[in-house]
Amino acid sequence: MKIYRTIEEIDFNSNTVLTIGTFDGLHLGHKQILTELKQESENAGARSFVITFDPHPRTIVGSGDIKLLNTLEEKLQRFEEAGVENVLIFNFNREFSQIDYDTFIKSLIVDKIGVTKIIIGYDHKFGKNRAGNKFRLIELGKHYNFDVSVVDVVEKDGIVISSTTIRNLIDNGDVETAKNILGYDYEISGNVIDGIKRGRKIGFRTANIEVDYDKKLVPKIGVYVVKCIIDSNIYYGLMNIGTRPTFEDSNEIKIEVHLFDFNNDIYSEKIKIHFLKRLRDEIKFASKEELIEQIKKDKEEANKFLANLVN
């Protein structure tokens, strides 16, 4: 997969099929668009392009507090896994946000890249104030001589698939339903940082995690079954996201993971965490002993879940 970060790097070729979007989460709806992109370009003997934006437009023109499903690195990885041929990443800033939809299509797409067909999702908006939509794109296509294909809404198990829907699911801790419409485990990455080592004192050593992207959506406070990847090795465990109310009186949310059958020193190591199942809310226990008993129950429930997952 070739990645371009400026439009000047791209040679003009009118025989180009492309799609445009932010593609946060790269969920099953997005994959339908990419599948059509690949098929249409192959049928036409054309090159194909995905055009996306970084940072996410809503971090610039919205309230700025949106939490994202993918980092750029994760999104590019998903593109490559989907068989995308070429990706152009537009730097989305205030100046770029002021380009109207007609200028965007004519000056950047038609004149600079070249296009024979554009494929978009049914709810795609583009240009200044998101004034461009599928109807206006179809009109532009007639004027500038390119075809437009609109991919209809995609549903699974009665759920309309969208990045907003998935954000809401993860925000509520429903990582299993989120996986079902993402098509993969929701994940976060970060570094293992030094903590106060309370876990080892109660017999459950934990690694404290610092998420490496401040715009990344972290699931709802609670206890989760997770799969962790450290230096290409896979481990399973329990993750707690919360304020650790049994020991601390603080509103600061911390992330820590207890890996099963694992005693290695991994401070400063990079860790990728896949969320498999939410077990329960975070609880303030009356004593250390009650917490220990609950962790034992959590671990037992997690192992039952993992046994069924493997089988």
Secondary structure by P-SEA (a helix, b strand, c coil): cccccccccccccccccccccccccccaaaaaaaaaaaaaaaaacbbbbbbbbcccaaaaaccccccccccaaaaaaaaaaacccbbbbcccccccccccaaaaaaccccccccccbbbbcccccccccccccaaaaaaaaaaacbbbbbbcccccccccccaaaaaaaaaacaaaaaaaaaccccbbbbbbcccccccccccbbbbbbbccccccccccbbbbbbbbbcccbbbbbccccccccccccccbbbbbbbbcccccccccbbbbbbbccccccccccccaaaaaaaaaaaaaaaaaaaaaaac
